[in-house]
């Protein structure tokens, strides 16, 4: 068999085709990768001896060897007749049957196909080919941020309304629960739409909060519009006053017009969104800003300048009771006076009470009086002075509770087995009781008191002549007067009080007694607030020198130096107990009226209205 | 000093000194100012720092756009780059002090976080430009990547030729190499540049174990050449992959830097809007 093998080559980038003919002879022609086969197909995908070409009945036949296959029209076959026009593929080579030329028995055209693109040749070679473009990513970033954090929350915020600018709106706050109840009640009673108590909030608004709310305002954390009423407007005082309608002024505005603080925002001192307990600013700079030279702010002030508790704070000036008088209605009225503690002479108080602290703090115990004279009590400060529940002031001293268990007001004339309780602070009743007693004894008879007239000594029940009766009663009155003088001046009232006898006897011939009531100062330094509770670890006497005090005229308030042992001020570098102004003082001082009179009035009106509606409902 | 680092030292560290002074002044002002309510972005110093930071961010973003299109010569580009890098780093101080160290789950801290990410990615870019070019030339040992690719093609032809004189098992090894020597590909293979699954390395091992079983001296000679060819191919492929990985590292940071910068500008717009919306 003679085979004409025509090798076809195409030049790259050209339509030129070259055909080179090789004549092969043999009964079988071997096709394969091997260097020594007849038709060499240098391709690793072709077997060493891949196929054999032989002459069949109808022309050339190519058959796979050793199980190798040949591809015809995409199908793998074991053998195929290469009639003219038939094409088969082995590896990257294409074999096509052609019409046999004269000098050969058959012809096959052999053409190498374009080598398939190599592995990974079309794979991305730069990482940017695997990524979306930076422009697209940037757009995504911009749209995500603006959509999530601006568009979403903003649409829901803008759909809400806000009260008119400057409108006085109040929500009485007396405990948050009560406020809610009151608000709801008010709305129902007045046919209004109930106020929202659910969070006024969409999820993404949380992302707008610039910092944590203080604990005091934690309930408002999900209601931005509670304070932020209108876009691009600083929070107004009206938002604060809606709840804090009755917050008090700092000073008497009539005397110090500057203290109306008309051009100040609450938020100038009260910073929210910085966490903490409350938005009350603790830094003293807020106060000393003015108080370092107060006259420049308000000429009429009589307050002294202060810049730092440790370095520059006036000596304490307690308010002393310098006298007690009784007004027409019988109430006690003190005269008071503010005096600094660092006087060259000791301060004297006139409270109307005789009370030696040293006697009552006797370390060996205090012996009882009257019926309790066989007992002793171990007394200390807390026996009488107990702080109020809030730890601030001491509860008022009450005679009945704090003194009477020893200072019993019992009237027990000598030799008579008779005890009568006398009322406290009622001198005329005491007088009546004593006079009545002696008169009754004389009329009864059987008295054994030395010096008693015979009519009084008579057998009990025996009749008296009018003369005897007059003599007896005269004696009884004289005896009562004697006894009363002892009670008022020496024994019972006189123990603690100064009693004064009237110059002239009254129309019944009796001496009228006036016992000076005691009015003890409870709030010595009313401009400050001292809390006893945090000072629990200290002895009372380390500040109040009571053990050596012999008279109630002593003023046992500590000087500033004693406080400064621990409270060193803020300018020091040493460790100090809290020394900021607000540790003892308040800015908003009750008694000076509300910061905003309009809100003060509104809240009062509102409260009355709520009360009225509550009453109506109860009666229904 | 090589050309790659000289932008940092541009004009005797002019921009470094400027940024350092800026940071120092900002720190002094921040420390000296103790306002009511504590230091935060809502005080006058806070507004000042925020405004300064905002202007810097916008200017630096503009610089970033500008310096790529620059045609004022090498020193101009270097100057802009130097300014971009050092002022960008100074934003770490300015931005952080603006926050007053108050952070939370909100859009304000989002803006801060994005700014830090931009600075971090930029810092990586500087690091990449300082480090990788030298590692790339060391990796390619003075040759160009295209020369190595050309050599790979030549080795493929040689492999095909060698298999003509070797049994079919060697053809399988050659096929492994020809079909599975992948260079480049997906995001992670480009970034990783690993050669663990290289077809040429596997083909080399296959051919080597086949060669041990040969007895014909002629075939043994050819097989030895084939192993050597596959070995060389594996090495070149590995170097090319590492080359692509360096290039990927030098490219990829910009794909964070630029989109996050745009996200940052959007979140800053939101931040400023919200701060004054709810004043």
Boltz contact constraints between the chains, C-beta under 6 A:
constraints:
  - contact:
      token1: [A, 33]
      token2: [B, 164]
      max_distance: 6.0
  - contact:
      token1: [A, 35]
      token2: [B, 164]
      max_distance: 6.0
  - contact:
      token1: [A, 35]
      token2: [B, 165]
      max_distance: 6.0
  - contact:
      token1: [A, 42]
      token2: [B, 160]
      max_distance: 6.0
  - contact:
      token1: [A, 42]
      token2: [B, 164]
      max_distance: 6.0
  - contact:
      token1: [A, 44]
      token2: [B, 160]
      max_distance: 6.0
  - contact:
      token1: [A, 44]
      token2: [B, 163]
      max_distance: 6.0
  - contact:
      token1: [A, 44]
      token2: [B, 171]
      max_distance: 6.0
  - contact:
      token1: [A, 44]
      token2: [B, 174]
      max_distance: 6.0
  - contact:
      token1: [A, 44]
      token2: [B, 175]
      max_distance: 6.0
  - contact:
      token1: [A, 47]
      token2: [B, 168]
      max_distance: 6.0
  - contact:
      token1: [A, 48]
      token2: [B, 168]
      max_distance: 6.0
  - contact:
      token1: [A, 119]
      token2: [B, 179]
      max_distance: 6.0
  - contact:
      token1: [A, 119]
      token2: [B, 180]
      max_distance: 6.0
  - contact:
      token1: [A, 119]
      token2: [B, 182]
      max_distance: 6.0
  - contact:
      token1: [A, 120]
      token2: [B, 182]
      max_distance: 6.0
  - contact:
      token1: [A, 120]
      token2: [B, 183]
      max_distance: 6.0
  - contact:
      token1: [A, 120]
      token2: [B, 184]
      max_distance: 6.0
  - contact:
      token1: [A, 123]
      token2: [B, 184]
      max_distance: 6.0
  - contact:
      token1: [A, 123]
      token2: [B, 185]
      max_distance: 6.0
  - contact:
      token1: [A, 124]
      token2: [B, 184]
      max_distance: 6.0
  - contact:
      token1: [A, 125]
      token2: [B, 184]
      max_distance: 6.0
  - contact:
      token1: [A, 127]
      token2: [B, 190]
      max_distance: 6.0
  - contact:
      token1: [A, 127]
      token2: [B, 248]
      max_distance: 6.0
  - contact:
      token1: [A, 127]
      token2: [B, 251]
      max_distance: 6.0
  - contact:
      token1: [A, 127]
      token2: [B, 252]
      max_distance: 6.0
  - contact:
      token1: [A, 128]
      token2: [B, 251]
      max_distance: 6.0
  - contact:
      token1: [A, 130]
      token2: [B, 186]
      max_distance: 6.0
  - contact:
      token1: [A, 130]
      token2: [B, 187]
      max_distance: 6.0
  - contact:
      token1: [A, 131]
      token2: [B, 255]
      max_distance: 6.0
  - contact:
      token1: [A, 134]
      token2: [B, 255]
      max_distance: 6.0
  - contact:
      token1: [A, 134]
      token2: [B, 258]
      max_distance: 6.0
  - contact:
      token1: [A, 134]
      token2: [B, 259]
      max_distance: 6.0
  - contact:
      token1: [A, 137]
      token2: [B, 259]
      max_distance: 6.0
  - contact:
      token1: [A, 138]
      token2: [B, 259]
      max_distance: 6.0
  - contact:
      token1: [A, 138]
      token2: [B, 262]
      max_distance: 6.0
  - contact:
      token1: [A, 141]
      token2: [B, 259]
      max_distance: 6.0
  - contact:
      token1: [A, 141]
      token2: [B, 262]
      max_distance: 6.0
  - contact:
      token1: [A, 141]
      token2: [B, 263]
      max_distance: 6.0
  - contact:
      token1: [A, 142]
      token2: [B, 262]
      max_distance: 6.0
  - contact:
      token1: [A, 142]
      token2: [B, 266]
      max_distance: 6.0
  - contact:
      token1: [A, 145]
      token2: [B, 263]
      max_distance: 6.0
  - contact:
      token1: [A, 145]
      token2: [B, 266]
      max_distance: 6.0
  - contact:
      token1: [A, 145]
      token2: [B, 267]
      max_distance: 6.0
  - contact:
      token1: [A, 146]
      token2: [B, 266]
      max_distance: 6.0
  - contact:
      token1: [A, 149]
      token2: [B, 107]
      max_distance: 6.0
  - contact:
      token1: [A, 149]
      token2: [B, 270]
      max_distance: 6.0
  - contact:
      token1: [A, 150]
      token2: [B, 270]
      max_distance: 6.0
  - contact:
      token1: [A, 207]
      token2: [B, 106]
      max_distance: 6.0
  - contact:
      token1: [A, 207]
      token2: [B, 107]
      max_distance: 6.0
  - contact:
      token1: [A, 208]
      token2: [B, 274]
      max_distance: 6.0
  - contact:
      token1: [A, 209]
      token2: [B, 106]
      max_distance: 6.0
  - contact:
      token1: [A, 210]
      token2: [B, 108]
      max_distance: 6.0
  - contact:
      token1: [A, 211]
      token2: [B, 102]
      max_distance: 6.0
  - contact:
      token1: [A, 228]
      token2: [B, 278]
      max_distance: 6.0
  - contact:
      token1: [A, 231]
      token2: [B, 277]
      max_distance: 6.0
  - contact:
      token1: [A, 232]
      token2: [B, 276]
      max_distance: 6.0
  - contact:
      token1: [A, 232]
      token2: [B, 277]
      max_distance: 6.0
  - contact:
      token1: [A, 234]
      token2: [B, 279]
      max_distance: 6.0
  - contact:
      token1: [A, 271]
      token2: [B, 37]
      max_distance: 6.0
  - contact:
      token1: [A, 274]
      token2: [B, 37]
      max_distance: 6.0
  - contact:
      token1: [A, 274]
      token2: [B, 38]
      max_distance: 6.0
  - contact:
      token1: [A, 281]
      token2: [B, 36]
      max_distance: 6.0
  - contact:
      token1: [A, 283]
      token2: [B, 36]
      max_distance: 6.0
  - contact:
      token1: [A, 286]
      token2: [B, 36]
      max_distance: 6.0
